[in-house]
Amino acid sequence: MALNDVECCDFYQVHEDVVRSVTEKMPKEDQLYDLAEIFKVFGDSTRIKILYVLFEAEMCVCDIAQLLNMNQSAISHQLRILKQNRLVKNRREGKAVFYSLADSHVKTILSQGMEHISE
């Protein structure tokens, strides 16, 4: 679509009622910042792979590294980012640490993202 094909208002007029209504419903600036940050975390294909692995099963770093053919250090680094952003959680069993998705919201985001790109 060329720039000239974009529909514009024939004259400049602010629709005060619409602007006011939307302004009242807009999240606070810090909430929008946090939302942008969480989507940045989803912007890395390695982290997406890890999330999809954990979508299927709880796993330790060794298993994830083996499955994704990566070294444990790289997986640990990405898991730390995912954990800091509350997308994954862990539990300790003896010396082993197992990771899983933090909650059902993460599954929903992944499922809806996949649904969106599949349309």
N, C-alpha and C positions, 0 to 999 in steps of 0.2 A: 504494500500500500504506500503510495507516494505521499509526501507531506501535504501536498495540495488536496489529497483525497480525504484527509481527516476532517470530520465535521466539526465546525466551530460555531459558536454563537454568532449571529449576524451583528449583534451589538453587545457591548460590555454591560452586563447587569449582574450584580451579585444577588443571589436568592437568599436573603438574610435568614428566612425560616429554616431552610435546608442546612445552611452553614451552622446555625445555632444548634439545631438538632444533632448534627453529626459531632460538633464540638463537645457537646454534653456527653456523648457516648464514647469519645476517644479515650483510650487508656492514658495513664500518666506517662510522661516522658521517660522516666526510669523503667517503667514496665515495657515500653516499646524497645528500649535499649536492650533489656534482658531477653526479650523475644528475639531480637536480631542476633544476639550472641548465641542463643540456643540453635538458631538455624545455621549459623556459621559452623557449629560443631557437626551438623548433618552434611556440611559441604565437603567433607573429606571421604573419598571412596573407601579407604582402609577402615575408617570408623563405621561406615555404613556396613561393610562386610562383617565386622565384629558384631554389630547390633543384629544383623540377620542370623549370624551363628547363634547368638544368645536368644534370639527369637525362638529357635528350635530347641535349645537345651542349655542348661546350666553347665558351665565348663571352667576348667582351670586354664591358666596362661599357657601351659605346655600343650594342652589339647588344641587351643585356639591357634597357637603358632604352627603346630603340625598341620592342622586343617587348612590354614591359609598360606602355608609354605613361606612363613616369615620367621624371623628370629624372635625369641622371647622378649628381648629388650624393646623391640619396636612395638610389640603387642602390649607390653606393660605400660609403655609411654602413652599409647592411645587409650588404654583402659583408664589410666589416671585422669586424662582429659574427660572421658565419658563419665567417670565417677564424680569429678568436680562439678560437672554440669547436671548431676543427679539423673543421669540416663541409665546408669548401671549401678548395681549394688554388689556387695560381696559378703561371703560368709566363710569363716575359717573352720576347717575340720582337721584337727591335728596341725600338721605343718602345711597342709594344702589349703589354698584359697580358691574358692569357687565363685565365679561371676555369673550374674543373671541380669535381665532387664529390671530396671528399678520399679516399674509399675505398668499397668495396662495402658497408660497414656502413650508410652513409647511404642507399644505394639500398634496402637491406633494410628500414630503418626506414620510409622513404616507402612502399614497396610494401606492407608489412604494415599500416601505418596506413590506407592506401587500402582494402585488403582488409577491414579491420575495419569501416570505416564503410559499406562496400558490402553487408555481411551483412544 
